């Protein structure tokens, strides 16, 4: 009994220490301390829920769901268990599962206004998702946005028909009429009229949506691409993206000035034409005596991207770069980042290589800010256009037949050859399983073998998996990104795997360094350079993110 009381007391001390680590944004340390507390007193629901929260801060949503579920099993009336699990489901885009947990929170805390507000917002998100699914067009019937627009066309905007406002007015009028009949008519008739009126309203709203998104379906879209005389930003003359233009654009972005949509469109379309013909795995040859730079996640941290170039030089044929995915989301300068990278790619295709990350996808962009930022800074049409171009990004690169580079990691089965990766049909949204999913989502683990993903997508793989993959493909090293590291990088799996992350002080709260790797040919030994975050304008991370998700962060 005395030992048990001592364990409980010690566990509570560890929880207090973990809470302090959490407040200091030392989330890995917090997870370790909560784990120690759980080992001493595993029947405390608070410890599991707290560790779930720390896992969420590390984007380990699969682990967060498992911990929150354990908290609920221990104490079915502990509202924070449901809240933490609901928030993790939300972060994974699983709105329906999140709704169930938030409904339970509201049931347990009926007088909590915050719980009621979040439940209401979640209900709206689920309804919106259902509506979008109902009016969605099968991919086979969609026209490519890129093939319906032409940046050479300079002219007025589309016909300013009043049809959509009229349609909306009719829809509103019908609904108001139904409400009136509820008060003056019989109950049965009122219900029937209300139901039919709502159906009509939804139909009209669907028509309005389709018309407002005609660029997806029409063959010859007319865009307002006229460059106004008062525009004093970077300008392109003809089809060639020049260094002079790129430098002017980057400096304008530094000063929070916008690039005209006409030039943004040209850059994105030209980048698409360069990326589409590439294989899903790109072989890169670095000549003897030359070097090659590899950067990890940037996540919309434009001013840190500028710092990389100030420290190490702009991309050129003598100073080539690979950016290894997750260019966008979370950071609130994602449009500036992606336009800069695409422009550099257009300027010198062999000086800059780009790989797809798990955040180059519609589902992530909808939640973590890029979609909202594109709407705010460019237009709705660009949302669809970026989604198309992201599907053109290669999934993997190999340097000098020695270094294998992917965003996420390795695979759930042995025997995967480079030819298998090259054969992946990448022109789609990432699936939830299979080689494409794993190359974007997987993470290394300290244990041997394979295990479930701490993120809830992909898997975790050990040093033995890495060793076999390298041996089977006659490679020497795996480089991947995808994870925040305190020093900007981490060497794992007996030196055979390096994680590189290039977004310092990630989301303005992690206090991590950033890093990039320079490989020198012919040895291709990695030289890791670390750097700290630089100041940026007072625009918070996730400023353009889904409003509902921001409520949980």
C-alpha positions in Angstrom: 0.0 0.0 0.0 2.8 2.4 0.9 4.5 1.6 -2.5 1.3 2.3 -4.3 0.8 5.6 -2.6 4.4 6.5 -3.4 3.8 5.7 -7.1 0.7 7.8 -7.2 2.5 10.7 -5.6 5.5 10.4 -7.9 3.2 10.2 -10.9 1.5 13.4 -9.9 4.9 15.1 -9.7 5.8 13.9 -13.1 2.5 15.2 -14.5 3.2 18.7 -13.1 6.7 18.6 -14.7 5.1 17.4 -18.0 2.6 20.3 -17.8 5.5 22.8 -17.4 7.3 21.2 -20.4 4.1 21.5 -22.4 3.8 25.2 -21.5 7.4 25.7 -22.6 6.5 24.1 -26.0 8.8 21.2 -25.2 6.3 18.6 -26.4 8.7 15.7 -26.9 9.7 16.1 -23.2 6.1 16.4 -22.2 5.3 13.1 -23.9 8.2 11.4 -22.1 7.1 12.8 -18.7 3.5 11.9 -19.2 4.6 8.4 -20.2 6.6 8.0 -17.0 3.5 9.1 -15.0 1.3 6.6 -16.9 3.8 3.8 -16.1 3.4 4.6 -12.4 -0.3 5.2 -12.4 -1.9 4.0 -15.7 -5.4 4.3 -14.3 -5.5 8.1 -14.3 -7.5 9.3 -17.3 -6.0 12.8 -17.1 -2.5 11.6 -17.8 -3.7 9.8 -21.0 -5.7 12.9 -22.2 -2.8 15.2 -21.5 -0.4 13.0 -23.4 -2.9 12.9 -26.3 -2.7 16.7 -26.3 1.1 16.6 -26.5 1.0 14.1 -29.3 -1.4 16.4 -31.2 1.0 19.3 -30.9 3.6 17.0 -32.5 1.1 16.2 -35.3 1.0 12.6 -34.0 -2.7 12.3 -34.4 -2.9 8.6 -34.5 -1.2 8.3 -31.1 -3.4 11.1 -29.8 -6.5 9.2 -30.8 -5.2 6.0 -29.1 -4.4 7.9 -25.8 -7.7 9.8 -25.8 -9.6 6.6 -26.3 -7.7 5.0 -23.4 -8.7 8.0 -21.3 -12.3 7.5 -22.2 -12.1 3.8 -21.3 -10.8 4.7 -17.9 -13.4 7.4 -17.2 -16.3 7.5 -19.7 -17.5 10.8 -18.1 -14.2 12.6 -18.5 -15.1 15.2 -21.1 -11.5 16.1 -22.1 -10.9 12.6 -23.3 -13.7 13.1 -25.9 -12.5 16.6 -26.6 -8.9 15.5 -27.3 -10.0 12.7 -29.6 -12.4 14.9 -31.4 -9.7 17.5 -32.0 -7.3 14.8 -33.4 -10.0 13.5 -35.7 -10.6 17.0 -36.9 -6.9 17.5 -37.6 -7.0 14.4 -39.8 -10.1 15.8 -41.7 -12.4 13.2 -40.2 -15.2 15.6 -39.4 -17.9 13.0 -38.8 -15.9 11.2 -36.2 -15.0 14.5 -34.6 -18.7 15.4 -34.4 -19.6 12.3 -32.4 -17.0 13.2 -29.8 -18.0 16.8 -29.6 -21.6 15.7 -29.2 -20.5 13.7 -26.2 -18.6 16.7 -24.8 -21.8 18.8 -25.0 -23.8 16.0 -23.3 -21.3 15.9 -20.4 -21.0 19.7 -20.2 -24.4 21.0 -21.2 -23.8 24.5 -19.8 -20.4 25.0 -21.3 -20.7 27.7 -24.0 -17.4 26.8 -25.5 -18.4 23.2 -26.0 -21.7 24.4 -27.5 -19.9 26.7 -29.9 -17.5 24.1 -31.1 -20.2 21.6 -31.6 -22.2 24.0 -33.7 -19.2 24.8 -35.9 -18.5 21.1 -36.3 -22.1 20.5 -37.4 -21.7 23.2 -40.0 -18.5 21.6 -41.2 -20.2 18.2 -41.6 -23.1 19.7 -43.4 -20.8 21.6 -45.7 -18.9 18.4 -46.4 -22.1 16.6 -47.2 -23.2 19.3 -49.5 -19.9 19.4 -51.4 -20.0 15.6 -51.8 -23.6 15.8 -53.1 -22.8 18.4 -55.8 -19.3 17.0 -56.6 -18.5 16.0 -60.2 -16.7 12.7 -60.8 -13.0 13.2 -61.7 -13.6 11.5 -65.0 -16.1 14.3 -66.0 -13.9 17.2 -64.8 -11.9 19.3 -67.2 -8.4 20.3 -66.3 -8.4 23.9 -65.1 -4.9 24.3 -66.6 -6.3 23.3 -70.0 -9.1 25.9 -69.9 -7.1 29.0 -69.2 -4.5 30.8 -71.2 -2.3 33.5 -69.6 -1.7 35.0 -73.1 -5.3 36.1 -73.1 -5.5 39.6 -71.8 -9.0 40.9 -71.6 -12.1 41.7 -69.6 -13.5 39.3 -67.1 -16.4 36.9 -67.7 -19.9 38.1 -68.6 -21.3 39.8 -65.6 -24.6 38.0 -65.8 -27.1 38.6 -62.9 -28.2 35.0 -63.0 -26.5 33.8 -59.8 -27.8 36.7 -57.7 -31.3 36.1 -59.2 -31.1 32.4 -58.4 -30.0 33.2 -54.9 -32.9 35.7 -54.5 -35.4 33.1 -55.8 -34.0 30.5 -53.3 -34.3 32.9 -50.4 -37.8 34.0 -51.4 -39.0 30.4 -51.6 -37.6 29.6 -48.2 -39.3 32.7 -46.7 -42.6 31.7 -48.3 -42.3 28.3 -46.7 -41.7 29.8 -43.3 -44.7 32.0 -43.8 -46.9 29.0 -44.6 -45.7 27.3 -41.5 -47.4 30.0 -39.5 -50.6 30.3 -41.6 -51.1 26.8 -43.1 -51.9 23.4 -41.7 -49.0 21.5 -40.1 -48.9 18.7 -42.7 -49.0 21.1 -45.6 -46.4 23.4 -44.0 -44.0 20.6 -43.5 -44.4 19.4 -47.1 -43.9 22.9 -48.5 -41.0 23.5 -46.2 -39.3 20.3 -47.3 -39.9 20.9 -51.0 -38.8 24.5 -50.7 -35.6 23.6 -48.9 -34.9 21.1 -51.7 -35.4 23.8 -54.3 -33.2 26.1 -52.4 -30.4 23.5 -52.2 -30.8 22.9 -56.0 -30.5 26.6 -56.8 -27.5 26.9 -54.5 -26.0 24.0 -56.3 -26.6 25.7 -59.7 -25.0 28.9 -58.3 -22.0 27.0 -57.1 -21.6 25.2 -60.4 -21.8 28.5 -62.3 -19.3 30.2 -59.9 -16.9 27.3 -60.6 -17.4 27.1 -64.4 -13.7 27.1 -64.9 -13.7 23.4 -64.0 -16.1 22.6 -66.8 -15.9 25.2 -69.5 -13.4 24.9 -72.3 -12.7 28.5 -73.0 -12.6 30.4 -69.7 -12.3 34.2 -69.9 -10.2 35.6 -67.1 -9.7 39.2 -66.0 -5.9 39.2 -66.6 -5.5 42.8 -67.5 -2.5 44.3 -65.8 -3.5 47.6 -64.5 -1.4 50.7 -65.4 -1.0 51.5 -61.7 0.5 48.0 -60.9 4.1 48.5 -59.9 5.1 45.0 -59.1 7.3 42.4 -60.9 6.4 42.0 -64.6 7.1 39.3 -67.1 7.9 40.2 -70.7 7.0 37.2 -72.9 7.2 33.6 -71.8 10.7 33.6 -70.2 11.0 33.8 -66.4 14.2 35.7 -65.8 16.4 36.1 -62.8 15.6 39.8 -62.8 11.9 39.1 -62.5 12.4 36.5 -59.8 14.5 38.8 -57.7 12.0 41.7 -58.1 9.1 39.3 -57.2 10.9 38.0 -54.1 11.7 41.5 -52.9 8.1 42.5 -53.4 7.0 39.5 -51.4 9.4 40.4 -48.7 7.7 43.8 -48.5 4.3 42.1 -48.5 3.4 43.2 -52.0 1.4 41.0 -54.3 2.2 39.5 -57.6 -0.4 40.2 -60.3 -2.6 37.2 -61.0 -1.7 37.3 -64.6 2.0 36.5 -63.8 1.1 34.1 -61.0 -1.0 32.2 -63.6 1.9 32.1 -66.0 4.3 30.8 -63.4 2.0 28.0 -62.2 1.1 26.9 -65.7 4.7 26.9 -66.9 5.7 24.9 -63.7 3.0 22.4 -64.6 4.4 21.9 -68.1 7.9 21.2 -66.6 6.6 18.8 -63.9 4.1 16.7 -65.8 6.6 14.9 -68.1 8.8 13.8 -65.2 8.7 10.3 -63.8 7.5 9.7 -60.3 11.1 9.0 -59.3 13.7 11.3 -60.7 17.3 10.4 -61.1 19.7 13.3 -60.6 23.4 13.3 -61.6 25.8 15.5 -59.6 29.1 15.9 -61.4 32.4 15.2 -59.6 33.6 18.3 -57.8 30.0 19.8 -57.7 27.5 19.9 -54.8 23.8 19.5 -54.4 21.5 21.0 -51.6 18.5 19.3 -50.1 15.9 21.2 -48.0 13.1 19.8 -46.0 9.7 21.2 -45.1 9.2 25.0 -45.5 5.5 25.2 -44.6 4.8 28.7 -45.8 7.6 30.3 -43.8 8.6 32.6 -46.6 11.1 34.7 -44.6 13.0 31.6 -43.5 13.1 30.5 -47.2 14.7 33.8 -48.0 17.2 33.2 -45.2 18.2 29.9 -46.7 19.0 31.6 -50.0 20.8 34.4 -48.2 22.9 31.8 -46.3 23.5 29.5 -49.2 22.8 31.3 -52.5 20.0 31.2 -54.9 19.4 28.1 -57.0 21.6 27.9 -60.1 23.2 25.2 -62.2 26.2 25.5 -60.0 24.1 25.6 -56.8 21.2 23.3 -57.3 18.5 22.5 -54.7 15.8 19.9 -54.0 12.9 21.0 -51.8 11.5 17.8 -50.3 7.8 18.6 -50.0 5.4 20.4 -47.7 6.0 23.8 -49.2 2.6 25.1 -48.0 0.1 25.1 -45.1 0.4 26.2 -41.5 2.7 29.2 -42.3 0.7 32.2 -43.6 3.0 33.0 -46.5 2.5 29.8 -48.4 1.5 31.6 -51.6 4.7 33.5 -51.6 6.7 30.3 -51.0 5.1 28.3 -53.7 5.2 31.0 -56.3 8.9 31.6 -55.5 9.8 28.0 -55.9 7.7 27.6 -59.1 9.3 30.7 -60.6 12.8 29.4 -59.8 11.9 26.1 -61.4 10.7 27.9 -64.5 13.8 30.1 -64.6 16.2 27.2 -64.4 14.6 23.7 -64.4 17.9 21.9 -63.6 18.7 24.2 -60.7 15.6 23.4 -58.6 13.8 20.1 -58.0 10.6 19.8 -56.2 9.1 16.7 -54.5 5.5 16.2 -53.3 4.8 16.2 -49.6 1.7 15.0 -47.7 0.6 18.7 -47.5 0.5 19.1 -51.3 -3.0 17.7 -51.3 -6.6 19.0 -51.2 -7.5 17.5 -47.9 -4.6 19.1 -46.0 -4.9 22.4 -47.8 -8.5 22.7 -46.9 -7.7 22.4 -43.2 -4.3 23.9 -42.7 -4.6 27.2 -44.5 -3.3 27.1 -48.0 -6.7 26.9 -49.6 -8.0 29.9 -47.7 -4.8 31.8 -48.4 -5.0 31.2 -52.1 -8.6 32.4 -52.1 -7.6 35.5 -50.2 -4.5 36.4 -52.2 -5.4 35.1 -55.7 -8.8 33.6 -56.5 -11.0 30.5 -56.3 -9.7 29.3 -59.7 -6.2 29.1 -58.3 -7.3 26.7 -55.6 -8.2 24.1 -58.3 -5.1 25.0 -60.4 -2.7 24.4 -57.5 -4.4 21.1 -56.7 -3.8 20.0 -60.3 -0.2 21.0 -60.3 0.6 19.4 -57.0 -0.5 16.1 -58.6 2.3 16.6 -61.1 5.1 16.8 -58.5 7.4 13.7 -58.4 7.4 11.5 -55.3 11.1 10.6 -55.0 14.6 11.5 -56.2 17.9 9.6 -56.3 21.2 11.4 -56.2 24.1 9.6 -58.1 22.6 6.2 -57.5 23.4 6.5 -53.8 21.0 8.8 -51.9 17.3 8.0 -51.9 15.1 11.1 -51.1 11.4 11.1 -50.3 9.2 13.3 -48.1 7.8 10.6 -45.7 9.5 7.3 -45.7 9.6 3.6 -46.6 7.1 0.9 -47.1 4.9 -1.7 -45.4 6.4 -4.5 -47.4 10.0 -5.5 -48.3 11.1 -5.9 -51.9 10.0 -2.5 -53.2 12.4 -1.5 -56.0 13.1 1.9 -57.5 11.3 0.8 -60.6 8.1 0.2 -58.5 8.3 3.8 -57.2 8.9 5.1 -60.7 5.8 3.3 -61.9 3.4 4.9 -59.4 0.6 6.8 -61.0 1.0 10.0 -59.0 -1.5 12.1 -60.9 -4.2 12.0 -58.2 -4.9 12.9 -54.6 -2.9 10.8 -52.2 -4.7 7.5 -51.3 -5.0 6.2 -47.7 -2.8 3.2 -48.3 -0.3 1.7 -50.7 3.2 2.9 -52.0 2.1 6.5 -52.7 0.6 6.9 -49.3 3.6 5.5 -47.5 6.2 7.5 -49.4 4.3 10.7 -48.3 3.3 9.8 -44.7 5.6 7.1 -43.1 8.1 7.8 -40.3 11.1 6.0 -38.9 10.9 4.4 -35.5 13.7 3.4 -33.0 12.4 -0.2 -32.7 13.1 -2.8 -35.4 10.5 -4.0 -37.7 7.3 -2.1 -38.6 4.6 -0.6 -36.4 1.4 1.5 -36.6 1.8 5.1 -37.6 1.8 7.7 -34.8 0.0 10.0 -37.3 -2.8 7.6 -38.1 -1.7 7.3 -41.8 1.2 5.3 -43.3 3.4 3.3 -40.9 6.5 3.4 -38.8 9.6 1.5 -39.9 12.8 0.5 -38.1 16.5 0.4 -38.9 16.3 -3.2 -40.3 13.6 -2.0 -42.8 15.9 0.8 -43.9 18.9 -1.4 -44.2 17.1 -4.0 -46.4 15.7 -1.3 -48.7 19.1 0.2 -49.3 20.7 -3.2 -49.9 18.0 -4.3 -52.3 18.4 -1.1 -54.3 22.2 -0.7 -54.1 21.8 2.6 -52.3 23.7 4.1 -49.3 21.4 6.6 -47.6 17.8 7.6 -47.1 17.0 11.3 -46.7 13.4 12.3 -45.7 11.7 15.2 -44.1 8.1 15.3 -42.6 9.0 15.7 -38.9 10.1 18.6 -36.8 13.5 18.1 -35.2 14.9 20.2 -32.5 18.2 20.7 -34.3 16.6 20.8 -37.8 17.8 17.3 -38.5 18.3 13.9 -37.0 20.5 11.0 -38.0 18.9 7.6 -37.3 19.0 3.9 -38.2 22.8 3.5 -37.7 23.5 6.5 -39.9 21.6 5.2 -42.8 18.7 7.7 -42.5 18.6 11.4 -42.1 15.5 13.6 -41.4 15.9 17.2 -42.5 13.4 19.9 -41.6 13.8 23.5 -42.9 11.1 25.5 -41.1 12.8 26.9 -37.9 10.6 27.8 -34.9 7.8 25.9 -36.7 4.4 27.6 -36.3 6.1 30.2 -34.1 6.1 27.9 -31.2 8.4 24.9 -31.5 11.8 26.7 -30.9 13.5 24.3 -33.3 16.3 25.1 -35.7 16.1 24.6 -39.4 18.6 22.7 -41.6 19.6 21.8 -45.1 22.0 19.2 -46.4 24.8 19.7 -48.9 26.1 16.7 -50.7 29.5 16.8 -52.4 30.2 14.6 -55.4 31.7 12.1 -55.9 31.6 10.9 -52.2 28.0 12.2 -51.6 28.7 12.5 -47.9 26.2 14.7 -46.2 27.2 18.1 -44.7 24.4 19.4 -42.6 24.0 23.2 -42.1 21.6 24.4 -39.4 20.1 27.9 -39.0 17.7 29.8 -36.7 14.4 31.5 -37.5 14.3 35.1 -38.7 11.6 37.7 -37.9 8.6 37.9 -40.1 5.6 40.3 -40.3 3.0 40.0 -37.6 0.8 37.5 -39.4 0.2 34.5 -37.3 0.6 30.9 -38.5 -2.7 29.4 -39.6 -4.2 32.9 -40.3 -6.0 31.5 -43.3 -6.8 28.1 -41.9 -10.3 26.6 -41.5 -12.0 28.7 -38.8 -13.3 25.6 -37.1 -9.8 24.1 -36.9 -8.3 27.3 -35.5 -10.7 27.0 -32.6 -8.8 24.0 -31.4 -5.4 25.6 -31.8 
